[in-house]
Amino acid sequence: MDGTLWVAVVAVLVLGVVVKRFIGEPLNARDLFLPPVVLIGIGVFGLARNVHPSGYDIVWIAAASLIGLLFGALRGLTPRLFTKHGHLWQRYTVWTLLVWAVSAAANMGVGLLAVAAGVPEQARPITLSIGVSLLGEAITLGLRALNTGTPFAPETPSPLDRVLRLTTHPAGTARTPDHTPDHHEGSPTARRPSPRTGPPGRCG
């Protein structure tokens, strides 16, 4: 996928997450931790495959990631947690958006310093930056949720679940019949009637 297109896709997905959380959504552990883990994994894979950063580059990447993690942890203090239908919900606040803005500005500043210091711009993938920030938020928010004593929201089916289900059971795959052939009407091995024609107890 083209780099610009990839950035656009990630930006749209992150915007969708922010909008949902600003409106308010159930807080479950999978939705909290899965996005940052996936984004970090994609970012690290892209670094290892396409950039091959030097030790000097890795120092800058680690510093930028630490800053992003700290800002994410700070942002995790700002959403409002509340109980609805017996489990936790979360809703972003104005403070959350403010920390997002400050975090983005700080991230941009660190990026400019890194490039000025000779680090390739490709060594700072947006997926890694956003993933680390979301991980910091997830850690703080998860600890806050545990301290409330209210259970996390139950997990609900997602598009990823449907994809995995189709991969495991593709269309057209034969399924195990619900009954055995021996009792199937018309089967060659179906039980045949007794050859006796007369009523019981009578001789021919």
N, C-alpha and C positions, 0 to 999 in steps of 0.2 A: 504494500500500500504506500502511496506517495506520502512523504512526510507532512506536507501541508494538509492533505486530506485527513491523515491520522490525527493531527492536532485538532482539526475541526470536529472530528467524531468524538474525541475525548472531551472537548469543551462542551459539546451538546449534552453528553452523558452527565458530566459534572453539573451543568446547569439544571438538568432534570432532577438530580439528587437534591440540589440546593432548594429548588422550588417546592419539591415534595416535603422537605423537612421544614421549610418556612410555613407551609400550610398546616403541617402537623401529620405525623404518621406513627404507626405502632413501632415500638423499639424492640427489635429482636436481634439476637446475637449474630446471626448469619449476615443480615443486611448491614450490620455495624462493622464487621471485620472482613467480610469477603471482598468488597471493592478495593480497600487499600492493599490487601495481600495480592490480588490479581494485578493491580496497577504496578506495584513494586516488582512483581515477578516479570511483567512485560518490560519494564524499564531496565532491569538488570540484564535480562536476556538480550535486549537491544544493544546495551553497552558491550557485553561480551562478544556479540556477533559482529557488530558493525564498527565499533569505535576502537576497541582494544586500548583502554586508557592506560597511561603510564602511572607509576607510583605517585608522581607529582599531581597528575590529574585526579587520582583517587583521593588524595588529601583534600582537594578543593570540593570534590563531590561529597565526601564525608562531612565537611564543614557545612556545606549548603543543606545537606540532609538533616543534620542536627538542628540547624536553625528552623527548618520546616517542621521538624518533629516537635520542637518547643512551641512554635506558634500554633500548631495543631492541638497540642495539649492545652494551651491557653484557651483556644476556641472551644474545646470540649467543656469548659466551665460555663459557657454562656447559654446553651439551649435550655429551654424550660422542660422539666420532666413532670409528668402528671399521670394520674391513673384514670383509665377509661376501659370499661368492659372487663375490669378485674386484672388488667395488666398495664405495663408501662407504655406511654406514648412520649414522643419528643416533639418540640417545636422550636425552630430557630427564632432568635430575637434580633432586634436591631444591633445589639452588641456582637452577635455572631457575625453579621455581615460586615461590621466595622473591623473585626479581627481578620476576616477574610481579606479585606482590602489592604490592611496594614501588612499582612503576611505576603500578599502578592507583590506589594511594593518592595518589601525586604528581599524577597526571592529574586526580583528583577535586579535589585542593587547588587546582590551577591553574584548574580550571573554576569553583570557588566564588569565587576572586579575580576572575576575568574577569567573572562575573555581577555581583559587587559593584561592579566598575568601570564597569558599564553596558553590557557586551557581551551581546547576546541569547543565551539558552541554545541556540537553534537554530543559532548560528554555530559550534558545536562538535559536528559530527555524529560519532557513534560510529564510523562506517565509516572516517572520516578518521583518527581517533585510533588505532584498531587497525591500520589500514593502514600508517601511518607507523611505528608500533612494530615491526610485522612486517618492514618494509623495513630498519630498523636491524639487526634480528636477522639478516636474510638477507645483508646486506652483510658483517657480521663472520663469520658462519658460512661464507659462500662463500669468503672469503679464507682462513679456516682450512682449508677443504676443499682448496683449490688448493695450499696449502703441504704437505699430506700426500703429494702425488704419486700418490695413488690416484684412479682415475677416478670421476666421478659415476655414480650408478646410471642404467641406461637408462630412458628414459621409457616408461610403460605407458599403454594406452588409458584414458581417463577418461570420465565421463558427458558432459563438454563435447565430447569428440571424437565421441561418438555423435550428439549433437544437431547438430553441424556436418555430419556425414555425411548425416543425414536431411534437413537443409536443402538440401544440395547435390544429393542424389539422392532426392527425395521418393518415397514409395510410389506405384506406378503409372506411373512415368516409363518410357518406352520405352527399351529397352536395345539396343545394337548387336548384331545376331546374330553368332554365332560362325562362320558360314559364309555363303557368297554364295548368292543365290537360284538362280543358274544350275545349281548342283549339288544343289539341293533336290529330293527325289523328289516328283513330281506337279506341279512348277512348269511354267507354260506355256512357259518357255524352256529346259526340260530337254533334254538331248541325246537326240535320237531315234535308233533303230537304223537302219542302212543299208537302203535299199529292196531291195537285192539279196538274193534268197532262196536262190540256189544256192551251192554251195561255190566258193571262188576257183578261177579257171582254167577253169571249164566254161561253155560257151555254152548259151543256152536251146535 
